[in-house]
Amino acid sequence: MKQTNLSQSKHSSININATELIYKRIVVKIGTTLLTGGKEQLALDIMDSLVNQIACLHDAGAEVILVSSGAVAAGRQILKGHIDRKDIPYRQVLASIGQGKLIHIYEQLFSKFNILVAQSLLSRRDFANRLGYLNIRNTLEALLEFQVVPIVNENDVVAVEELAIEAFGDNDNLSALVANLIDADLLAILGEVNGLYTADPNRNTNAKLIPIVSNIDKEVENLAGNAWLQGRGGMATKIEAAKLATASGVRVAIANGRESEIIMRLAKGENIGTSFEAVSSKMESRKRWMLSRLSNSKEIGLIIDKGAVDALGQRKHSLLGRGIIEVKGLFTRGTVILIFNTYGIRVACGICNYDSKDIDIIKGQHSNKIEDLLGYKYGDEIIHKNNMMLL
């Protein structure tokens, strides 16, 4: 394996500034095959190049979340021998040992650019739970606000393929869920394939790369199902992830991570590999998601004063406690609830940071009094503007 001196990497030779960025909130998914260069160990030169590009985008004002595989490969590199074992417990052992090494390498590579990173290990159940969903979103949003690069990976130590509720499929579906969660502009799924082809290019010389897919229909799914790239993290899971992300208003690119300046070129709007167009706007997707999770009861929600209504509608602010007049019904933290004006008209819905009993105590109060009144605090906002949809 070619080793890169971690102290000598420099920024990319391609200059980029904020005005050139077409996509400013980007999820980059990097597969194991790319990270290892198809070998048994992590390829530091490849990792260095990818981090270099993300650092350039970071300097230009882009927000990047990195969904990275590679923990198992890193663990195999540390734990010599027994490499022929394929059972799940051994894979989990490798992931447990390797995750620390993987994140340490990323910390070293990003530190050259004075960029902090944060590790986030997730499983599907974290997204299925309302409170978990809220906590993940709030944490990732806060990390981006502090200009930290979140590094997300599937929690292989607890996620196994036999438990369908747990496993994502080599981070492809995880990256799509993260892109949906944080309202990303672009999801870049990077591996060692150039994109989706009409046939196996290794066997069929007439196979052609499909540059743009406007809608993922049965024909496209069949191409993925019959594709040459199979197994965990194969083309089928990439198309499945693309279908999820595009339905959420996110554009998706499946491309070869070894292409020169691939992440930066994608961020500037260049079509590389196979691009999948979003089939709905992020606002439409977000609204559908929230409305689908609303309680059917009109007795559940908050009544707010005129000042708060104006703050939400005209100034796009978050909902604070001092604007709340009344709490309707019982609900828990993480519930999607309705917001009413004093005439009983629905003005918004959103994911609540506090349960109904807490809000009943802090309604009408300034945010700086929350901790004194409750003894704890989940934030100044009862419903953050990023978790709210005007109706």
C-alpha positions as CSV (number, residue, x, y, z in Angstrom):
1,M,0.0,0.0,0.0
2,K,1.3,3.4,-0.9
3,Q,1.7,5.5,2.2
4,T,1.2,9.2,2.2
5,N,3.1,11.6,4.5
6,L,0.2,13.1,6.4
7,S,2.1,16.3,7.1
8,Q,2.8,17.3,3.5
9,S,-0.6,17.3,1.8
10,K,-1.7,20.6,0.3
11,H,-5.0,22.0,-1.0
12,S,-6.2,21.1,-4.4
13,S,-4.7,22.9,-7.4
14,I,-8.3,23.8,-8.5
15,N,-9.4,27.1,-6.9
16,I,-13.0,27.3,-5.9
17,N,-15.1,30.0,-4.3
18,A,-18.6,30.3,-3.0
19,T,-20.0,31.8,-6.2
20,E,-18.9,28.7,-8.2
21,L,-20.8,26.3,-5.9
22,I,-24.0,25.0,-7.3
23,Y,-24.5,22.7,-4.3
24,K,-23.6,24.0,-0.9
25,R,-24.8,21.3,1.5
26,I,-23.3,18.0,0.3
27,V,-23.3,14.5,1.6
28,V,-20.3,12.5,0.3
29,K,-20.5,8.7,0.6
30,I,-17.2,6.9,0.2
31,G,-17.2,3.1,-0.2
32,T,-14.7,0.6,1.2
33,T,-13.4,-0.5,-2.3
34,L,-12.5,3.1,-3.0
35,L,-10.9,3.7,0.4
36,T,-8.8,0.6,0.0
37,G,-8.0,0.9,-3.7
38,G,-9.5,-2.6,-4.0
39,K,-6.9,-4.0,-1.6
40,E,-7.0,-5.2,2.0
41,Q,-5.7,-2.0,3.7
42,L,-6.8,1.6,3.7
43,A,-5.1,3.6,0.9
44,L,-3.9,6.8,2.6
45,D,-3.1,8.5,-0.7
46,I,-6.8,8.1,-1.8
47,M,-8.1,9.3,1.6
48,D,-5.8,12.2,1.5
49,S,-7.0,13.3,-1.9
50,L,-10.6,13.1,-0.9
51,V,-10.1,15.0,2.3
52,N,-8.1,17.6,0.4
53,Q,-11.1,18.3,-1.8
54,I,-13.6,18.4,1.1
55,A,-11.2,20.9,2.8
56,C,-11.3,23.1,-0.3
57,L,-15.1,23.1,-0.3
58,H,-15.2,23.8,3.4
59,D,-13.0,26.8,2.9
60,A,-15.4,28.0,0.1
61,G,-18.3,27.9,2.5
62,A,-19.8,24.5,1.6
63,E,-21.2,22.3,4.3
64,V,-20.0,18.7,3.9
65,I,-21.0,15.5,5.7
66,L,-18.8,12.5,5.0
67,V,-20.4,9.1,5.2
68,S,-17.4,6.8,5.2
69,S,-17.1,3.0,5.2
70,G,-13.7,1.4,6.0
71,A,-13.9,0.4,9.6
72,V,-13.8,-3.3,8.8
73,A,-10.8,-2.8,6.5
74,A,-9.0,-0.8,9.1
75,G,-9.7,-3.5,11.7
76,R,-8.4,-6.2,9.4
77,Q,-5.3,-4.2,8.9
78,I,-4.8,-4.1,12.7
79,L,-5.9,-7.6,13.5
80,K,-3.6,-9.8,11.4
81,G,-4.6,-13.3,10.4
82,H,-8.0,-15.0,10.2
83,I,-8.7,-13.0,7.1
84,D,-10.7,-15.8,5.5
85,R,-13.5,-15.6,8.2
86,K,-16.7,-14.2,6.8
87,D,-19.1,-14.6,9.8
88,I,-20.9,-11.6,11.2
89,P,-19.4,-11.7,14.8
90,Y,-15.9,-11.5,13.2
91,R,-17.0,-8.6,11.0
92,Q,-18.3,-6.8,14.1
93,V,-15.0,-7.4,15.8
94,L,-13.1,-5.9,12.9
95,A,-15.5,-2.9,12.8
96,S,-15.1,-2.3,16.5
97,I,-11.3,-2.4,16.3
98,G,-11.0,-0.5,13.1
99,Q,-13.5,2.4,13.7
100,G,-11.0,4.2,16.1
101,K,-8.2,3.9,13.6
102,L,-10.4,5.1,10.7
103,I,-11.5,8.2,12.6
104,H,-8.0,8.9,13.8
105,I,-6.7,9.0,10.2
106,Y,-9.5,11.4,9.3
107,E,-8.6,13.6,12.3
108,Q,-5.0,13.7,11.1
109,L,-5.9,14.5,7.5
110,F,-8.4,17.2,8.3
111,S,-6.2,18.8,11.1
112,K,-3.7,20.0,8.5
113,F,-6.5,22.4,7.4
114,N,-7.5,23.2,11.0
115,I,-10.8,21.5,10.4
116,L,-12.4,19.6,13.3
117,V,-14.2,16.3,12.7
118,A,-16.9,14.5,14.7
119,Q,-17.7,10.8,14.6
120,S,-21.3,9.7,14.4
121,L,-22.2,5.9,14.4
122,L,-25.8,5.3,13.3
123,S,-28.2,2.4,12.7
124,R,-31.6,2.3,11.0
125,R,-33.4,2.2,14.3
126,D,-32.0,5.7,15.1
127,F,-34.0,7.1,12.2
128,A,-37.1,5.0,12.9
129,N,-37.4,6.5,16.4
130,R,-38.9,10.0,16.5
131,L,-36.7,11.2,19.3
132,G,-33.7,9.6,17.7
133,Y,-34.4,11.3,14.4
134,L,-34.7,14.7,16.2
135,N,-31.5,14.2,18.1
136,I,-29.5,13.2,15.0
137,R,-30.8,16.1,13.0
138,N,-30.2,18.6,15.8
139,T,-26.7,17.3,16.4
140,L,-25.7,17.3,12.7
141,E,-27.1,20.8,12.2
142,A,-25.2,22.1,15.2
143,L,-21.9,20.5,14.0
144,L,-22.4,22.1,10.6
145,E,-23.1,25.4,12.3
146,F,-19.8,25.1,14.2
147,Q,-18.0,24.3,10.9
148,V,-17.2,20.8,12.0
149,V,-17.2,18.0,9.4
150,P,-19.4,15.1,10.6
151,I,-18.0,11.7,9.7
152,V,-20.9,9.2,9.7
153,N,-20.6,5.4,9.5
154,E,-23.1,2.5,10.0
155,N,-22.8,1.1,13.5
156,D,-21.6,-2.3,12.4
157,V,-21.0,-3.4,16.0
158,V,-24.8,-3.6,16.6
159,A,-26.1,-3.7,13.0
160,V,-26.3,-7.1,11.3
161,E,-27.7,-8.1,8.0
162,E,-30.1,-10.7,9.5
163,L,-31.8,-7.9,11.4
164,A,-33.4,-5.9,8.6
165,I,-34.4,-3.1,10.8
166,E,-30.8,-2.5,11.7
167,A,-28.8,-2.8,8.6
168,F,-28.5,-0.2,5.8
169,G,-26.4,-1.9,3.2
170,D,-22.8,-0.7,3.1
171,N,-23.7,2.9,4.0
172,D,-25.5,3.6,0.7
173,N,-29.0,3.8,2.2
174,L,-27.5,5.5,5.3
175,S,-26.1,8.3,3.2
176,A,-29.5,8.8,1.5
177,L,-31.2,9.0,4.9
178,V,-28.6,11.5,6.1
179,A,-29.1,13.6,3.0
180,N,-32.8,13.6,3.6
181,L,-32.4,14.3,7.3
182,I,-30.3,17.5,6.8
183,D,-31.9,18.7,3.6
184,A,-28.8,18.2,1.5
185,D,-28.5,19.7,-2.0
186,L,-26.4,16.8,-3.4
187,L,-25.6,13.3,-2.5
188,A,-22.3,12.0,-4.1
189,I,-22.0,8.2,-3.9
190,L,-18.3,7.5,-4.7
191,G,-16.8,4.1,-5.4
192,E,-14.6,2.6,-8.1
193,V,-17.3,2.3,-10.8
194,N,-18.0,5.1,-13.2
195,G,-21.8,5.0,-12.8
196,L,-24.7,3.0,-14.1
197,Y,-24.3,1.3,-17.4
198,T,-26.7,-0.3,-19.9
199,A,-24.8,-3.6,-19.4
200,D,-21.7,-5.0,-17.8
201,P,-18.8,-2.9,-19.3
202,N,-16.4,-5.7,-18.4
203,R,-18.2,-8.2,-20.5
204,N,-20.0,-6.1,-23.1
205,T,-18.0,-3.7,-25.2
206,N,-21.2,-2.1,-26.3
207,A,-22.2,-1.1,-22.8
208,K,-22.7,2.6,-22.4
209,L,-22.7,4.8,-19.3
210,I,-26.1,6.4,-18.6
211,P,-25.2,10.0,-17.8
212,I,-28.6,11.2,-16.5
213,V,-31.6,9.4,-15.0
214,S,-34.7,11.6,-14.6
215,N,-36.8,8.9,-12.9
216,I,-35.9,5.7,-11.3
217,D,-38.4,3.3,-12.8
218,K,-38.5,-0.5,-13.1
219,E,-36.2,-0.5,-16.1
220,V,-33.5,1.4,-14.1
221,E,-34.0,-0.9,-11.1
222,N,-33.6,-4.0,-13.4
223,L,-30.4,-2.6,-14.8
224,A,-29.1,-2.3,-11.2
225,G,-30.3,-5.7,-10.2
226,N,-28.5,-7.3,-13.2
227,A,-25.5,-5.2,-12.8
228,W,-21.9,-6.4,-12.5
229,L,-21.5,-4.8,-9.1
230,Q,-23.2,-7.0,-6.6
231,G,-23.3,-7.8,-2.9
232,R,-23.1,-5.6,0.1
233,G,-22.9,-2.0,-1.3
234,G,-23.5,-3.2,-4.8
235,M,-25.2,-1.2,-7.6
236,A,-28.7,-2.3,-6.5
237,T,-28.2,-0.6,-3.1
238,K,-26.9,2.5,-4.7
239,I,-30.0,2.8,-6.9
240,E,-32.2,2.1,-3.9
241,A,-30.4,5.0,-2.1
242,A,-30.7,7.2,-5.1
243,K,-34.4,6.5,-5.3
244,L,-34.8,7.5,-1.6
245,A,-32.7,10.6,-1.9
246,T,-34.3,12.0,-5.1
247,A,-37.8,11.5,-3.7
248,S,-36.6,13.7,-0.8
249,G,-35.6,16.5,-3.2
250,V,-31.8,15.7,-3.3
251,R,-29.8,15.3,-6.5
252,V,-27.6,12.2,-6.6
253,A,-24.4,11.4,-8.4
254,I,-22.9,7.9,-8.6
255,A,-19.4,8.3,-9.8
256,N,-15.8,7.1,-9.7
257,G,-14.0,8.5,-6.7
258,R,-10.7,8.3,-8.5
259,E,-11.7,10.9,-11.0
260,S,-9.6,14.0,-10.7
261,E,-11.1,16.6,-8.3
262,I,-14.4,14.6,-8.4
263,I,-16.1,16.1,-5.3
264,M,-15.2,19.7,-6.2
265,R,-16.4,19.2,-9.8
266,L,-19.7,17.7,-8.7
267,A,-20.2,20.6,-6.2
268,K,-19.7,23.0,-9.1
269,G,-22.5,21.3,-11.0
270,E,-20.5,19.2,-13.5
271,N,-22.3,16.0,-14.6
272,I,-19.9,13.1,-13.9
273,G,-20.8,9.4,-13.8
274,T,-24.6,9.0,-13.5
275,S,-26.7,11.9,-12.2
276,F,-30.1,11.3,-10.8
277,E,-32.5,14.3,-10.8
278,A,-34.6,15.1,-7.8
279,V,-38.2,14.2,-8.4
280,S,-39.6,16.7,-5.9
281,S,-38.5,19.8,-4.1
282,K,-37.0,19.5,-0.6
283,M,-39.8,21.6,0.7
284,E,-42.5,19.3,-0.8
285,S,-40.7,16.3,0.6
286,R,-40.2,17.8,4.0
287,K,-43.9,18.9,4.1
288,R,-45.1,15.4,3.1
289,W,-42.8,13.8,5.8
290,M,-44.1,16.1,8.6
291,L,-47.8,15.9,7.6
292,S,-47.5,12.1,7.4
293,R,-46.4,12.0,11.0
294,L,-48.9,14.5,12.4
295,S,-51.4,13.3,14.9
296,N,-54.9,13.0,13.5
297,S,-56.3,14.8,16.6
298,K,-56.8,18.5,16.3
299,E,-56.4,18.7,20.0
300,I,-52.6,18.2,19.8
301,G,-50.5,21.3,19.3
302,L,-49.6,24.8,20.4
303,I,-51.5,28.1,20.2
304,I,-49.2,31.1,19.7
305,D,-49.7,34.8,19.8
306,K,-49.7,37.2,16.8
307,G,-46.1,38.2,17.4
308,A,-45.0,34.6,17.1
309,V,-47.1,34.1,14.0
310,D,-45.4,37.0,12.4
311,A,-42.0,35.8,13.5
312,L,-42.6,32.4,11.9
313,G,-44.2,33.6,8.7
314,Q,-42.6,36.8,7.9
315,R,-39.1,36.5,9.5
316,K,-38.7,32.7,9.2
317,H,-37.7,32.5,12.9
318,S,-37.9,29.5,15.2
319,L,-40.7,29.2,17.7
320,L,-39.7,30.3,21.2
321,G,-41.5,29.8,24.5
322,R,-42.4,33.4,25.0
323,G,-44.8,33.3,22.0
324,I,-46.8,30.3,23.2
325,I,-50.2,31.0,24.8
326,E,-51.6,27.5,25.2
327,V,-50.6,23.8,25.0
328,K,-53.2,21.5,23.5
329,G,-53.2,17.8,24.5
330,L,-50.4,15.6,25.5
331,F,-47.3,14.8,23.4
332,T,-43.7,13.8,23.9
333,R,-40.5,15.4,22.7
334,G,-39.8,14.6,19.1
335,T,-43.5,14.5,18.1
336,V,-44.6,16.4,15.0
337,I,-47.3,18.8,16.2
338,L,-49.5,21.6,14.7
339,I,-49.1,25.3,15.5
340,F,-52.3,27.4,15.6
341,N,-52.9,31.1,15.8
342,T,-55.4,32.5,18.3
343,Y,-58.3,32.0,15.8
344,G,-57.6,28.2,15.7
345,I,-56.2,28.3,12.2
346,R,-53.2,26.1,11.5
347,V,-50.1,28.1,10.6
348,A,-47.3,25.6,10.8
349,C,-46.2,22.1,11.9
350,G,-42.9,21.0,13.3
351,I,-40.8,18.6,15.4
352,C,-41.0,19.6,19.0
353,N,-37.9,19.9,21.2
354,Y,-39.9,19.6,24.5
355,D,-42.8,17.5,25.7
356,S,-46.2,19.1,26.4
357,K,-45.7,19.1,30.2
358,D,-42.4,21.0,29.8
359,I,-43.9,23.5,27.4
360,D,-46.8,24.2,29.8
361,I,-44.3,25.3,32.3
362,I,-42.1,27.4,30.0
363,K,-44.8,29.0,27.8
364,G,-44.7,32.8,27.8
365,Q,-41.2,32.7,29.2
366,H,-37.9,33.9,27.8
367,S,-35.5,31.2,26.7
368,N,-32.9,32.2,29.3
369,K,-35.4,31.0,32.0
370,I,-35.9,27.5,30.6
371,E,-33.1,25.7,32.6
372,D,-34.2,27.5,35.8
373,L,-37.8,26.4,35.3
374,L,-37.2,22.8,34.2
375,G,-33.8,22.0,35.6
376,Y,-32.5,21.1,32.1
377,K,-32.5,22.5,28.6
378,Y,-32.6,21.0,25.1
379,G,-32.1,24.4,23.4
380,D,-33.7,27.9,23.2
381,E,-36.2,26.8,20.6
382,I,-39.4,25.0,21.2
383,I,-39.4,24.1,17.5
384,H,-36.4,25.0,15.5
385,K,-37.0,26.7,12.1
386,N,-35.1,23.9,10.4
387,N,-37.6,21.4,11.8
388,M,-40.7,23.5,10.9
389,M,-43.0,23.7,7.9
390,L,-45.4,26.6,7.3
391,L,-48.9,25.6,6.2
